[in-house]
Amino acid sequence: MKIFNFLFISSIIAISFVLCGKSRPKSYEMTHYGCPEECHTQKDPACGIPINTKYFVALATSYPNVKSVCGQYAIVMLANGNKKLVKAKIVDTCGECETYHVDLSYSAFTFLRDKNDGVAEVVWGIYSPSGKKVAGPYSKNFDSVASKLGMSKSAFIASFNASALRLASSGSNTGSFSSSGAEIHPTTTKVTTIKKTTTTRKTTTTPKPTTVAKTLPVPSTNSSKIIISSFSVSKSVPTSTKQVLNFAPKTLIDPTTKTVPNNDLASTASIGIPTTTTKVASQTNIISEIDKVNKDINSDDDSNSSSTVGILTAVGGTCIGAAGVGLLLMKKRNPNAYEDLKQKFPESFNQVKRGISRGATVLKRSVTKRGHHPSVEMA
């Protein structure tokens, strides 16, 4: 009997030691619960929201204001340097868990670690579905975790937050840690002064000499006119300039127009332009011959002086003047000298003859009006 009592008491003591030796789930570690092995444990969750996902978590009832974070996401990562991330919806509480412990669902736990490997140290934080940080991150030793990833503590925390925010706002339940999260460093502002330099470039333009071809004005011989009056010779100077063509110039005799010399034009003789001087000289010669013959005739016969005066009055009043009168007297008194002069100066003779014809026409009109006068004939 005494032996039986001793064994019973020893068994109770042993069981008590076993029960007392079991510790509570520690902060910064993870465990798992729920289906498929413990489905009854996920019934009636403390947050009062339905479990509509395989990735969920229960936080310690001692966590500050635990009910206020129901429906948010816990982003969990192993502290051993593994870069896997899991997103678990907060739906329940754990009474025996320490304050910063996470009790994951079976699917969330096994994504990070095999179930047979047991409890593991983690880094975790709470983030909203809209991609904002609510609390955390939490870790037992940030320096140890950062060194395993080859990063500084601040760089690791910044990268973890950046990676967790991207996963929380995404439609996925799993992801990976990325070191692209920027590390926060003190900002140093470097002021750079840019001095604006203005360069003035002087451009000198040298005018290029331009050769301008000038055309020397050439007087036109088409407008030349000769006036014969009382045995005097007048030279005319052209007043208009035209280009000289390769044909002989023509001379026009206008008995009603006087030519006004233009002293501004260069002498036509100096530039080699044909003039009417030759024709004028010819006409001067014929006038001289006429005058000479008539003087000889007058000296022999003074009886015809009255008729001569009449002819001079009738014909001499025209533009041909004394030249025409002389020819009339010469033909009447000395026909041989008349014919000889006609052969010697044919061109000038024709011009004077045309003038006589015009004068005779005028004379005939005068005779018709004023009375009878002796007629004038030309061969």
Long-range contacts (C-beta under 8 A, 24 or more apart in sequence): 24-96, 24-97, 24-98, 25-94, 25-96, 25-97, 25-98, 25-101, 25-103, 25-119, 26-98, 26-101, 26-119, 27-98, 27-99, 27-100, 27-101, 27-138, 27-140, 28-79, 28-100, 28-101, 28-121, 28-122, 28-123, 28-138, 28-139, 28-140, 29-101, 29-102, 29-119, 29-120, 29-121, 29-122, 30-76, 30-101, 30-102, 30-103, 30-104, 30-109, 30-112, 30-113, 30-119, 30-120, 30-122, 31-97, 31-101, 31-102, 31-103, 31-104, 31-109, 31-119, 32-103, 32-104, 32-105, 32-106, 32-108, 32-109, 32-110, 32-115, 33-58, 33-103, 33-104, 33-105, 33-106, 34-105, 34-106, 35-106, 36-106, 37-106, 42-92, 42-105, 45-91, 45-92, 46-92, 46-93, 47-71, 47-90, 47-91, 47-92, 47-93, 49-91, 51-89, 51-91, 53-89, 53-173, 54-105, 54-106, 54-107, 54-108, 54-173, 55-86, 55-87, 55-88, 55-89, 55-105, 55-107, 55-108, 55-111, 55-173, 56-88, 56-89, 56-90, 56-91, 56-92, 56-104, 56-105, 56-108, 57-88, 57-89, 57-90, 57-91, 57-92, 57-102, 57-103, 57-104, 57-105, 57-108, 58-90, 58-91, 58-92, 58-93, 58-94, 58-97, 58-102, 58-103, 59-90, 59-92, 59-93, 59-94, 59-97, 59-101, 59-102, 59-103, 60-93, 60-94, 60-95, 60-97, 60-98, 60-99, 60-100, 60-101, 61-93, 61-94, 61-95, 61-97, 62-97, 62-98, 62-99, 63-93, 63-99, 63-100, 64-99, 66-93, 69-126, 69-134, 69-135, 72-126, 72-127, 72-128, 72-129, 72-134, 73-126, 73-127, 73-128, 73-129, 73-168, 74-102, 74-124, 74-125, 74-126, 75-124, 75-125, 75-126, 75-127, 75-164, 75-167, 75-168, 76-102, 76-104, 76-108, 76-112, 76-122, 76-123, 76-124, 77-112, 77-122, 77-123, 77-124, 77-160, 77-177, 78-112, 78-113, 78-120, 78-121, 78-122, 78-123, 79-120, 79-121, 79-122, 79-123, 79-139, 79-140, 79-141, 79-144, 79-145, 80-120, 80-121, 80-148, 81-145, 81-148, 81-149, 82-112, 83-149, 83-176, 83-177, 84-111, 84-112, 84-174, 84-175, 84-176, 84-177, 85-163, 85-164, 85-167, 85-174, 85-175, 85-176, 85-177, 86-111, 86-112, 86-173, 86-174, 86-175, 87-167, 87-168, 87-172, 87-173, 87-174, 87-175, 88-173, 90-126, 100-138, 108-173, 111-174, 123-160, 125-160, 125-161, 125-164, 127-164, 127-165, 127-168, 128-168, 129-168, 129-169, 130-169, 131-165, 131-166, 131-168, 131-169, 132-165, 133-161, 133-164, 133-165, 137-161, 137-164, 149-177, 149-179, 151-179, 152-183, 154-183, 154-184, 155-179, 155-181, 155-183, 158-182, 158-183, 158-184, 159-183, 216-266, 216-271, 217-241, 217-265, 217-266, 218-242, 218-243, 218-244, 218-271, 218-273, 219-265, 219-268, 219-273, 221-249, 221-250, 221-251, 221-273, 221-274, 221-275, 221-276, 222-249, 222-250, 222-252, 223-252, 224-249, 224-251, 224-252, 224-275, 224-276, 225-251, 225-252, 225-253, 225-254, 225-257, 225-259, 226-251, 226-253, 226-276, 226-279, 226-280, 226-283, 227-253, 227-255, 227-258, 227-259, 227-319, 228-253, 228-283, 228-287, 228-319, 228-320, 228-321, 228-323, 229-319, 229-321, 230-321, 230-322, 231-287, 231-291, 231-321, 231-322, 231-323, 233-280, 233-281, 233-283, 233-284, 234-259, 235-275, 235-276, 235-277, 235-280, 236-261, 236-276, 237-261, 237-262, 237-263, 237-265, 237-268, 238-262, 238-265, 238-268, 239-265, 241-265, 244-273, 248-274, 249-274, 249-276, 251-276, 251-279, 253-351, 253-355, 255-318, 255-319, 255-320, 255-355, 255-358, 256-319, 279-347, 279-348, 282-345, 282-347, 282-348, 283-323, 283-345, 283-348, 283-351, 283-352, 285-345, 285-348, 286-323, 286-341, 286-344, 286-345, 286-348, 286-349, 286-352, 287-322, 287-323, 287-326, 289-341, 289-344, 289-345, 290-323, 290-326, 290-327, 290-330, 290-341, 291-322, 291-326, 293-326, 293-330, 293-334, 293-337, 293-341, 294-326, 294-329, 294-330, 294-333, 297-329, 297-330, 297-333, 297-334, 301-333, 304-333, 307-374, 310-373, 310-374, 311-374, 311-376, 314-363, 314-366, 314-373, 314-376, 315-356, 315-359, 315-360, 315-363, 315-376, 317-359, 318-355, 318-358, 318-359, 318-362, 319-355, 320-352, 320-355, 320-356, 320-358, 320-359, 323-352, 323-355, 324-352, 324-355, 324-356, 324-359, 327-352, 327-353, 327-356, 327-378, 328-356, 328-376, 328-378, 331-378, 331-379, 353-378
